[in-house]
Amino acid sequence: MPSEPVLTLYHSSDAGTVGGKAAGLARVKSVGLNVPDGFVVVAACCRWEPGIRPPRLGQALRSQIADAYSALGSGNGFSARAPLVAVRSSAVGEDSPDRSYAGQFLTKLAVRGTDELSDAIRDCWLSLWRFRMTHRQDLRSDSSHPRSMAVIVQRQLSARSSGVAFSLDPRNGDRARIAIESSWGLGIGAVGGEAADLFVVDKHSGAEVERRVISKPYAWRCSPRGQGLTHCTIPEHMRCLPSISDGEIAEICAAVLLTVSELGHQTDVEWAVDSSGKLHILQARPETAWSRRESTNATSIAGLTDRIASTMSRRRPIG
């Protein structure tokens, strides 16, 4: 076990230690964007080798994770209950300018309790083994694919609205525009085939150049039972309302521009707005589809949704 197997999420922006996803969050946090508090189980705790089984969480590591988990909840309204957290894989090599691996590794939302957290962390590790086994023929000739897996544990947001924003228009690669897709709740609209709003903004003038607000009858939220997710019906009077305000659109655009400046390349950003209207950044990574010219133009809202879904955690809600 490494000397420091558990780090605060913002302790290191070294992608070799904490994986691409955690390193990206550390960098955008450093320039003032809101990122949910959390910690990272470093990549050295989980390294794939041929013929070796996935690691188990030994007692010493479980104890350090439990301490970090307890600290995450202290003084933040969780005194009577263990904190509710989101658990996300952060593979070394993931979310780099060359590769994204979107949807290949596990995310678990609304996890509560040390036993459930330990299980979720190991499930993230197992997703690396499943990836290596599924793609073993392709990986034989390419040593750059992930071989180690860090895991991020963050406070779970109870999002009013959430979604993804691109520093270019993903339908045609237009870098003069920012495209935002948004839905109520935990943002499963873009990744689960459900309805989501679209807002496109001119990057230089800040003017909105396109808006598609559609009926959003359902949303994913944290379960009132205390952990896990629930699929809720949206009140009829809210279904056709924009899921974010004009001010929130402007704030999301500003956050996207800041991530581009900090990361040095085109980005896509997963975000959430909580019940108080505060914007949180959940992920910031290089945009790869147009940067690597691997995609063809999408000319419909369905095409846009498919492109966004390909860069987000497959069938996983945001939040």
N, C-alpha and C positions, 0 to 999 in steps of 0.2 A: 504494500500500500504506500502511495506517495506520502511525503512528509506533511503536506497540506492538502488532504483530499477534498476538503470542502472550503470554498472561498465565497466571500460576498460577491454578488453578481457584478459589482462594479469594481472589484479589486484588480481585475486584469482584462486588458483588451488584446491579450495574446491568444490568437485563434488556435495555436498549437496546444495551448493548455486548456482552454475552456470551450473550444469549438467556435465555428463561424457565427452561429446565432447569438451566443452569449457575448462574444467579442463585439459584434455590431451593436448590441444593446448598451454595452459599456461605453462605447464611443459616442453614441447619441445622447446618453445620459450626461456625459462629460461636457456637452455643449448646451446643457440646460433644458433638454426635453424631459417631460415626465415619463418615467418608466417604473412600473410596479416593483416594489422592493422584493429582493429574493437572494438566493444563493445558488452556487453551482457545485455539483459533484464532478470533479475534474476528469478529463478524458483518460488520464493515466490509470484510472480505476477500471476502465473497460476497454481492453484492446483485443481485437480479433486476431486469431492466429489459426492457420489451417489445422483441423483435427482437435482443436481445443473447445471445450464447452463454454457457454457464456458464464461470466463470473457470478458469484453469489455475494450478497452483502454480509461480510463478516461482522462480528459483534462490535469491534472497534469502530468500523465505519458506520454501522447503525447508530452507535452512540453519538458520533459527531453529527450525523444527519439530524438526530433527534434534538440535539442542542441547538443547531441552526434553525430548525423548525420551530422550536419553542421561542427562540429569540425573535423570530419573524412575527409571532403573534403578540408578544409582550407590549403593553402600552398602546395597543391599537384596537381596543374594543373586543379583544378575544379572550379576556381574562377568564371567562366562564366556559369557553369552548376552545378546542384546538382550531388553529386558523384554517380557512379554506384556501387551497392553493391550486395553481395550474402547474403541470409538470410537462416539460418540453425537452425533447432530445436536441442536442447540439453537437453534431458530429464534426470531427476535424476534417476540413475540406468542404463542409456544407456551407451554403450561402456565401460562396466566393464569387469573384467576377467571372470565373470560368464555369462553375457548376452550382446548381441550386439544390438538387435532390428534393424538390418540393413534393410532399406527400409520401416520401419513401420511409420516413421515420415517424415514430409515435409521438402524439400529444395526448395527454389526459387532463381534462378539466374538472374543476369542482371536487378535488380530492381532499379528504379530511382524516386526520389521525395518523400516527406514526406507522402503524402496520400497513394501512392503505398506501401511504407515501412510499414505503419501502417496496411494496409490490409494483407501484407505478414506475419507480426508478428502474427496477429490474426489467419491467416490460419495455421500457425505452431501450435498454441494453439489448434485449432480445430482438428488437426491431432491426438492429444492425446485423445480427446473425441471419435473420430472415432475408434482409436485403442481399447479403453476400451469397446466400444459398440460391435465391431467386435469379440473381444475375451472374452466377459463377462462370458461365461460359464467356460472357462479355468481359468479365473482370480479369481473366487470365492474362490478357495482353495489355492491361492498363493498371499500373500500380498506383495511380493517383486517386482511386476511389477510396472512400472513408474506411479506415481500419480501427478507429477508436472513437469513443462516444462519451462526451460530457452530457450532463443532464441539468437543466435549469429548473429550479423550483421558485415560483413567484406567488405573491398574493393574488388570489383570484378576484378579478373585478366583476362586480355586478353591473354589467354594461347596459345603459339605456339604448345606445346605438353603437354599431361597430362596423368595420369593413376594411377595405384596402385602398391605397392610393398609389398611383404610378407617376413618376416624374416625366413620363411621356404618354402619348395616347397609344395604348396597346393594340388598337385596331390597325394602325398604319405607321407606327414608329415616330409620329410627329413630336419632336422634342420641345416644341414651343408651347405644349399643352400639358396640363396635369389632369389625370382622370381619376375620379373617386367613385367607388361603389360602396353603398351603405345600406344597412337594413336595421330593423329594430333588434334589440337584444344582443346575443352573442355572435351575430354576423354570419350565420350559416347560409344566408341567401346565396352568396357567391360560390360556396363549395358544396351545397347540398341540393342544388337545383331549384331552390325557392326564390321568391321574388326579392329584388333589390333595386334601389334607386341608383341612377347614374348622374354625375355632375362632371362637366368638363370645363376647365378654366384656362384662359390664356395666361401663360406663365409670366409674361412681361407686363401686361396691363392689369392683371388680376380680374379681368372681366369674365363673367360666365358666358360661355359660347354654346353650351348645350346642357339641357336638363331633361331627364326622363324620370318622372316620379310615378310609380305604379302601385297598385294595391298590394299590400303586404299583410296578409291575413294571419300569419303565424310568426312566432319568434322562439328562439331557444334562450332559456334563462336558467340560472342556478336554482336547483330544486328547493322548495320551502322545507323539505324534510331534512335539510342540513348538508347534503352532499349529493353529487351527481347533477344531471341536467334534466330539465323538463321542457316539453314542447307546448307552448302556450298559445291561446287564441288572442289576437290583438282586438281591442274594442273597435267596433265598426267605424266610429267617428275618427279613429286614428289611422286606419288602414291606408288611406290615400294621401295622408299628410307626408311632407318630406321628413325623412328620418333624421336629418341634421339641418341646423339653421344656417342662414347666410354667414353669420359670424363664425360658426364652427367650420364651414367650408373654407373660409379664409384662414382660420387657424391651422387646419390640416394642410393647406397649401404651403403655409409658412414652414411647417414642420418638414414637409417633403423637401423644400428648397434647402433647409438647414442640413438634412441628411445627405443630400447631394454634395453640398459644400464640404461636409465632414468626411464622407466616405470616398469622395473623389470620382464618382461614377453615377450613372443613372440608377435609380433605386425604385423598389416598391416597398411600401410601408404598411404594416398591419397596425390598426389603431382602434381605440375604443373611447367613447364618451360616457362618463358615469352619470349617475342621477343628478349630480350637482352641476353638470355641464363641463366638467374638467376633462381635457383631452389627455389620453395616455398612449404612449407608443409601445406596442407589444412585440414588434419585430421590424427590423430595417435591414434590407439585404440588397445586393446588386440585382438590377434588372438584367436578365440574361436572354430573354427571347429575342428582342430586337437588337440588343447589343451584340449578340452572336449571330444575328440574322438567321435564326433557326425556324422562324415562323412565317406563315403567309398572312396577308392582310385579312382581318375580320371586318365584315361590313355590316353586321347586325348586332343587336343587343345580345343575342344568343352566342354569337362569336366572341364578343367581348367577355361574357361570363365564362365561356370555356377557357379563354386565355388566362383570365384571372384565376380560375380554379386550378389551372396547371401550375401556378406559382405559389399557391397556398397549400396548407396541409390538407391532403385529399380527404374529403368527407369529414373534416374536423372543424367544428365551430371555433370562432375566434373569441377571445375574452379572458 
